[in-house]
C-alpha cells in the first residue's frame, strides 16, 4: 500500500471517529424514565410527605398480581435466609 493510500485511509477513519463522537455527544439522555418504572425515594428537592403521597398514588395495588420489588438488608445473610425472603409462588 502506498503512503498516500495509507494517509487517505487514516484521514477517513479519523473523520468517521470524529463524527461518531460528535453525534454521541449531542444525544441527550431521556428526561424521565419509561412509564412502567418506579423510582425509589423522593426526587431532588421533593419533600418526603409529597413523595409518600405520590408513591401511594402510583405504586401497584396489593391485588395487582406479581410485581418486582427491591429488598435492602442491613446485615449479611446466608443463602437459606436470603431465599426465605423471596418465596416462589
C-alpha distances in whole Angstrom, upper triangle without the diagonal:
4,7,8,6,7,10,11,11,13,15,16,16,19,20,21,22,24,26,27,28,30,32,32,34,36,38,41,43,46,49,51,51,51,55,55,54,57,57,59,61,61,59,58,62,63,67,67,70,68,65,68,69,66,65,69,68,64,64,65,69,70,70,67,66,63,61,58,60,59,61,61,63,64,64,62,63,63,61,65,66,63,63,66,65,63,65,64,66
4,5,5,6,9,10,11,12,14,16,17,19,20,21,23,24,26,27,29,30,32,33,35,37,38,42,44,47,50,52,52,53,56,57,56,59,58,60,62,62,60,59,62,64,68,68,71,69,67,69,71,67,67,70,69,66,66,67,70,72,72,69,68,65,63,60,62,60,63,62,64,66,66,64,65,65,64,67,68,65,65,69,68,66,68,67,68
4,5,5,6,9,10,11,12,14,15,16,18,20,21,22,24,26,27,28,30,31,33,35,37,40,42,45,48,51,51,52,55,56,55,57,56,58,60,60,58,57,60,62,65,66,69,67,65,68,69,66,65,69,68,64,65,66,69,71,72,68,67,64,62,60,61,59,61,61,63,64,64,62,64,64,63,67,67,64,65,68,67,65,67,66,68
4,5,5,6,9,10,11,12,14,15,16,19,20,21,23,24,26,27,29,30,31,33,35,39,41,44,47,49,50,50,54,55,54,57,56,58,60,60,57,56,59,61,65,66,69,66,64,67,68,65,64,68,67,63,64,65,69,70,71,67,67,64,62,59,61,59,61,61,63,65,65,63,65,65,64,68,68,65,65,69,67,65,68,66,68
4,5,5,6,9,10,11,12,14,15,17,18,20,21,23,24,26,27,29,30,32,34,37,39,42,45,48,48,48,52,53,52,55,54,56,58,58,55,55,58,60,63,64,67,65,62,65,66,63,62,66,65,61,62,63,66,68,68,65,64,61,59,57,58,57,59,59,62,63,63,61,63,63,62,65,66,62,63,66,65,63,65,64,65
4,5,5,6,9,10,11,12,14,15,16,18,20,21,22,24,26,27,28,30,32,35,37,40,43,46,46,47,50,51,50,53,52,54,55,56,53,53,56,58,61,62,65,63,60,63,64,61,60,64,63,59,60,61,64,66,67,63,62,59,57,55,56,54,57,57,59,60,60,58,60,60,59,62,63,59,60,63,62,60,62,61,63
4,5,5,6,9,10,10,12,14,15,16,18,20,21,22,24,25,27,28,31,34,36,39,42,45,45,46,50,51,49,52,51,53,55,55,52,51,54,56,60,61,64,61,59,62,63,60,60,63,62,59,59,60,64,66,67,63,62,60,57,55,56,54,57,56,59,60,60,59,60,61,60,63,63,60,61,64,62,61,63,62,64
4,5,5,6,9,10,10,12,14,15,16,18,20,21,23,24,26,27,29,32,35,38,41,43,44,44,48,49,48,51,50,52,54,54,51,51,54,55,59,60,63,60,58,61,62,59,58,62,61,57,58,59,63,65,65,62,61,58,56,54,55,54,56,56,59,60,60,59,60,61,60,63,63,60,61,64,62,60,62,61,63
4,5,5,6,9,10,11,12,14,15,16,18,20,21,22,24,26,27,31,33,36,39,41,41,42,46,46,46,48,48,50,52,52,49,49,52,54,57,58,61,59,56,59,60,57,56,60,59,55,55,56,60,62,62,59,58,55,53,51,52,51,53,53,56,57,57,56,57,58,56,60,60,57,57,60,59,57,59,58,59
4,5,5,6,9,10,10,12,14,15,16,18,20,21,22,24,26,29,31,35,37,40,40,41,45,46,44,47,46,48,50,50,47,47,50,52,55,56,59,57,54,57,59,55,55,58,57,54,54,55,59,61,62,58,58,55,52,50,51,49,52,52,54,55,55,54,55,56,55,58,59,55,56,59,57,56,58,57,59
4,5,5,6,9,10,10,12,14,15,16,18,20,21,23,25,28,30,34,36,39,40,41,44,45,44,47,46,48,49,49,47,46,49,51,54,55,58,56,54,57,58,54,54,58,57,53,54,55,59,61,62,58,58,55,53,50,51,50,52,52,55,56,56,55,57,58,56,60,60,56,57,60,58,57,59,58,60
4,5,5,6,9,10,11,12,14,15,17,18,20,21,23,26,29,32,35,37,38,38,42,43,42,45,44,46,48,48,45,45,48,50,53,54,57,55,52,55,56,53,52,56,55,51,52,53,57,59,59,56,55,53,50,48,49,48,51,51,53,55,56,54,56,56,55,58,59,55,56,59,57,55,57,56,57
4,5,5,6,8,10,10,12,14,15,16,18,20,21,25,27,30,33,35,35,36,40,41,40,42,42,44,46,46,43,43,46,47,51,52,55,52,50,53,54,50,50,54,53,49,50,51,54,56,57,53,53,50,48,45,46,45,48,48,50,51,52,51,52,53,52,55,55,52,52,55,53,52,54,53,55
4,6,5,6,9,10,10,12,14,15,16,18,20,24,26,29,32,34,35,36,40,41,39,42,41,43,44,45,42,41,44,46,49,50,53,51,49,52,53,50,49,53,52,49,49,51,54,56,57,54,53,51,48,45,46,45,47,47,50,51,52,50,52,53,52,55,55,52,53,56,54,52,55,54,55
4,5,5,6,9,10,10,12,14,15,17,19,22,25,28,30,33,34,35,38,40,39,41,40,43,44,44,41,40,43,45,49,50,53,50,48,51,52,49,49,52,51,48,48,50,54,56,56,53,53,50,48,45,46,45,48,48,50,52,53,52,53,54,53,56,56,53,54,57,54,52,55,54,55
4,5,5,6,9,10,11,12,14,15,17,20,23,25,28,31,31,32,36,37,36,39,38,40,42,42,39,39,42,44,47,48,51,48,46,49,50,46,46,50,48,45,46,47,51,53,53,50,49,47,44,42,43,42,45,45,48,50,51,49,51,52,50,53,54,50,50,53,51,49,52,51,52
4,6,5,6,9,10,10,12,14,16,19,21,24,27,30,30,31,35,36,34,37,36,38,40,40,37,37,40,41,45,46,49,46,44,47,48,45,44,48,47,44,44,46,49,51,52,49,48,46,43,40,41,40,43,43,45,47,48,46,48,49,48,51,51,47,48,51,49,47,50,49,51
4,5,5,6,9,10,11,12,15,18,20,24,26,29,30,31,35,36,35,37,36,38,39,39,36,35,38,40,44,45,48,46,43,47,48,44,44,48,47,44,44,46,50,52,53,49,49,47,44,42,42,41,44,43,46,47,48,48,49,51,50,53,53,49,50,53,50,49,51,51,52
4,5,5,6,8,10,11,13,16,19,22,24,27,28,29,33,34,33,36,35,37,39,39,35,35,38,40,43,45,47,44,42,45,46,43,43,46,45,42,43,44,48,50,51,47,48,45,42,40,41,40,43,43,46,48,49,48,50,51,50,53,53,49,50,52,50,48,51,50,51
4,5,5,6,8,10,11,14,17,20,22,25,25,26,30,31,30,33,32,34,36,36,33,33,36,38,41,42,45,42,40,43,44,40,40,44,43,39,40,41,45,47,48,44,44,42,39,37,38,37,40,40,43,44,46,45,46,47,46,49,49,45,46,49,46,44,47,46,47
4,6,5,6,9,10,13,15,19,21,24,25,26,30,31,30,32,31,33,34,34,31,31,34,35,39,40,43,41,38,41,43,39,39,43,42,39,39,41,45,47,48,44,44,42,39,37,37,36,39,38,41,43,44,43,45,46,45,48,48,44,45,48,46,44,47,46,48
4,6,5,6,9,12,15,18,20,24,25,26,30,32,30,32,31,34,35,34,31,30,33,35,39,40,43,40,38,41,42,39,39,43,41,38,40,41,45,47,48,45,45,43,40,38,39,37,40,40,43,44,46,45,47,49,48,51,50,46,47,50,47,46,49,48,49
4,5,5,7,10,13,16,18,21,22,23,27,29,28,30,29,32,33,33,30,29,32,34,38,39,41,39,37,40,40,37,37,40,39,36,37,39,42,45,46,42,42,40,37,35,37,36,39,39,42,43,45,45,46,48,46,49,49,45,46,48,46,44,46,46,47
4,5,6,9,11,14,17,19,20,21,25,26,25,27,26,29,30,30,27,27,30,32,35,36,39,36,34,37,38,35,35,38,37,34,35,36,40,42,43,40,40,38,35,32,33,32,35,35,38,40,41,41,42,44,43,46,45,41,42,45,42,40,43,42,44
4,6,8,10,14,16,19,20,22,26,27,26,28,26,29,30,29,26,25,28,30,34,35,38,35,33,36,37,34,34,38,37,34,35,37,41,43,44,41,41,39,36,33,34,33,35,35,38,40,41,41,43,45,44,47,46,42,43,46,43,41,44,44,45
4,6,10,13,14,18,19,21,24,27,25,27,26,29,30,29,26,25,28,29,33,35,37,34,32,36,36,33,34,37,36,33,34,36,40,42,44,40,41,39,36,34,35,34,37,37,40,41,43,43,45,47,46,48,47,44,45,47,44,42,45,45,46
4,7,9,12,15,16,18,21,23,22,24,23,26,27,27,24,23,26,28,31,33,35,32,30,33,34,30,31,34,33,30,31,33,36,39,40,37,37,35,32,30,31,30,34,34,37,39,41,41,42,44,43,46,45,41,42,44,41,39,42,41,42
4,6,8,12,13,15,19,21,19,21,20,23,24,23,20,20,23,24,28,29,31,28,26,30,30,27,27,31,29,27,28,30,34,36,38,34,35,33,30,28,29,28,31,31,35,36,38,39,40,42,41,44,43,39,40,42,39,37,40,40,40
4,6,9,10,12,16,17,16,18,16,19,21,20,17,18,21,22,25,26,29,26,24,27,27,24,24,28,26,23,25,27,30,33,34,31,32,30,26,24,25,24,27,28,31,33,35,35,36,39,38,40,39,35,36,38,35,33,36,36,37
4,6,7,9,12,14,13,15,14,18,19,19,16,17,20,20,24,25,27,24,21,24,25,21,21,25,23,20,22,24,27,30,31,28,29,27,24,23,23,23,26,27,31,33,35,35,36,39,38,40,38,35,35,37,34,32,35,34,35
4,7,10,12,15,13,15,13,16,17,16,13,14,16,17,21,22,24,21,19,22,22,19,19,23,21,19,21,23,26,29,31,28,29,28,24,23,23,23,26,27,30,32,35,36,37,39,38,40,39,35,36,38,34,33,35,35,36
4,7,9,11,10,11,10,14,15,14,11,13,16,16,19,20,21,18,16,19,19,16,16,19,18,15,17,19,23,25,27,24,25,24,21,20,20,20,23,24,28,30,33,34,34,37,36,38,36,32,33,35,31,30,32,32,32
4,6,8,6,8,8,12,14,14,12,15,18,17,20,20,22,19,16,19,19,16,15,18,17,14,15,17,20,23,24,21,22,21,17,16,17,17,21,22,26,28,31,31,32,34,33,35,33,29,30,31,28,26,29,28,29
4,6,6,9,10,14,17,17,16,18,21,20,23,23,24,21,18,20,20,16,16,19,17,13,14,15,19,22,23,19,20,19,16,15,17,18,22,23,27,30,32,33,33,35,33,35,33,30,30,31,28,26,28,27,27
4,6,8,11,14,16,17,16,19,21,19,22,22,22,19,17,18,18,14,14,16,14,10,12,13,16,19,20,16,18,17,15,15,16,18,22,24,27,30,33,33,33,35,34,35,33,30,30,31,28,26,27,27,26
4,7,10,13,16,17,17,20,23,21,23,22,22,20,17,18,18,15,13,15,14,10,10,10,14,16,17,14,15,14,11,11,13,15,19,21,25,28,30,31,30,32,30,31,30,27,26,27,24,22,24,23,22
4,6,10,13,14,14,17,20,18,20,19,20,18,15,16,17,14,12,15,14,10,10,11,15,17,18,15,16,15,11,10,11,12,16,18,22,25,27,28,28,30,29,30,28,25,25,26,23,21,23,23,23
4,6,9,11,12,15,18,15,17,16,17,15,12,13,14,11,9,12,12,8,7,10,13,15,17,15,16,15,11,10,10,11,14,16,20,22,25,26,26,29,28,29,27,23,24,25,21,20,22,22,23
4,6,8,8,12,14,13,15,13,15,14,10,12,14,11,9,13,13,10,10,13,16,18,20,18,19,18,14,12,11,11,14,15,19,21,24,25,26,28,28,29,27,24,25,26,22,21,24,25,25
4,7,9,12,14,12,14,12,14,13,9,10,13,11,9,12,14,12,11,14,16,18,21,19,20,18,15,13,11,9,11,12,15,17,21,22,23,26,26,27,24,22,23,23,20,19,22,24,25
4,7,9,11,9,10,8,11,11,7,9,12,10,9,12,14,13,12,16,18,20,23,21,23,21,18,16,14,12,14,13,17,18,21,23,24,28,28,29,26,24,26,26,22,22,25,27,28
4,6,8,6,7,6,9,8,5,8,11,9,9,13,14,13,14,17,20,21,25,23,25,24,21,19,17,16,17,17,20,21,24,27,28,31,32,33,30,27,29,29,26,26,29,30,31
4,6,5,8,9,12,10,8,11,13,11,11,15,15,14,15,19,22,24,27,25,27,26,22,21,19,18,20,19,23,24,27,29,30,34,34,35,33,30,32,32,28,28,31,32,33
4,6,9,10,13,12,10,14,16,14,15,18,19,18,19,23,26,28,31,29,31,29,26,24,22,20,22,21,24,25,28,30,32,35,36,37,35,32,34,34,31,31,34,35,36
4,6,9,12,10,10,14,15,14,16,19,19,19,21,24,27,29,32,30,32,32,28,26,25,23,25,23,26,26,30,32,34,38,38,40,37,34,37,37,33,33,36,38,39
4,6,9,7,7,10,11,10,12,15,16,16,17,21,23,25,28,27,29,29,25,24,22,21,23,22,25,26,29,32,33,37,37,38,35,33,35,35,31,31,34,36,36
4,6,5,6,9,10,11,12,15,16,17,18,22,23,25,28,28,30,29,26,25,23,22,23,22,25,25,29,32,33,37,37,38,35,33,35,34,31,31,34,36,36
4,5,5,6,9,10,10,12,14,15,16,19,21,22,26,25,27,27,24,23,20,19,20,19,22,22,26,29,30,33,34,35,32,30,32,31,27,28,31,33,33
4,5,5,6,9,10,11,13,14,15,19,20,21,24,24,27,27,24,24,22,21,22,22,24,24,28,31,32,35,36,36,33,31,33,32,28,29,31,33,33
4,5,5,6,9,10,11,12,14,18,19,21,24,23,26,26,23,23,21,21,23,23,25,26,30,33,34,37,37,38,35,32,34,33,29,30,32,34,34
4,5,5,6,9,10,10,12,15,17,19,22,21,24,23,20,20,18,17,19,19,22,23,27,29,30,33,34,34,31,29,31,30,26,26,29,30,30
4,5,5,6,9,10,10,14,15,16,20,19,22,22,19,19,17,17,18,18,21,22,26,28,29,32,33,33,30,28,29,28,24,25,27,29,29
4,5,5,6,9,10,14,14,16,19,19,22,22,20,20,19,19,21,22,25,26,30,32,32,35,35,36,32,30,32,31,27,27,29,30,30
4,5,5,6,8,12,13,16,19,18,21,21,18,18,17,18,20,21,24,26,30,32,32,35,35,35,32,30,31,30,27,26,28,29,29
4,5,5,6,9,11,13,16,15,18,18,15,15,14,14,17,18,21,23,26,28,29,31,31,31,29,26,27,26,23,22,24,26,25
4,6,6,9,9,11,14,14,17,17,15,16,15,16,18,20,23,25,28,30,30,33,32,32,29,27,28,27,23,23,24,26,25
4,6,8,9,12,15,14,17,18,16,17,17,19,21,23,26,28,31,33,33,35,35,35,32,30,30,29,26,25,27,27,26
4,6,9,12,14,12,15,16,13,14,14,16,19,21,24,27,30,31,31,34,33,33,31,28,28,28,24,23,25,25,24
4,6,9,11,10,12,13,10,11,11,13,16,18,21,24,27,28,28,30,29,29,27,24,25,24,21,19,21,21,21
4,7,8,6,9,10,8,10,11,14,16,19,22,25,28,29,28,30,29,29,27,24,24,23,20,18,19,19,18
4,5,5,8,10,10,13,13,16,18,21,24,27,29,31,29,31,30,29,27,25,25,23,21,19,19,20,18
4,6,8,9,10,12,13,16,17,20,22,25,28,29,27,29,28,26,24,23,22,20,18,17,17,17,15
4,6,9,10,14,15,18,20,23,25,28,30,31,29,31,29,28,26,24,23,22,20,18,17,17,14
4,7,8,11,13,17,19,22,25,28,30,31,29,31,29,28,26,24,23,22,20,18,18,17,14
4,6,10,12,16,18,22,24,27,29,29,27,28,26,25,24,22,20,20,18,15,15,13,11
4,7,10,13,15,19,21,25,27,26,24,25,23,22,22,19,17,17,15,12,12,11,9
4,6,10,13,16,19,23,25,25,23,25,23,23,21,18,17,18,15,12,13,13,12
4,7,10,13,16,20,22,22,20,22,20,21,19,16,16,16,13,11,13,13,13
4,6,10,13,16,19,19,18,20,19,19,17,14,14,15,11,10,12,13,14
4,7,10,13,16,16,16,18,17,18,16,13,14,15,11,11,14,15,17
4,6,10,12,13,12,15,15,16,13,10,12,12,9,9,13,15,17
4,7,9,11,11,14,15,16,13,11,14,14,11,12,16,18,21
4,6,7,8,12,13,14,11,9,13,13,10,12,16,19,21
4,7,9,13,15,16,13,12,16,16,13,16,19,22,25
4,6,10,13,14,11,11,15,15,13,16,19,22,25
4,7,10,12,10,9,13,14,13,15,18,21,25
4,6,8,6,6,9,10,10,13,15,18,22
4,6,6,6,9,10,11,13,15,18,21
4,6,5,6,9,10,11,13,15,18
4,5,5,6,9,10,11,13,17
4,5,5,7,9,11,14,17
4,5,5,7,9,12,16
4,5,5,7,9,13
4,5,6,9,12
4,6,10,12
4,6,9
4,6
4
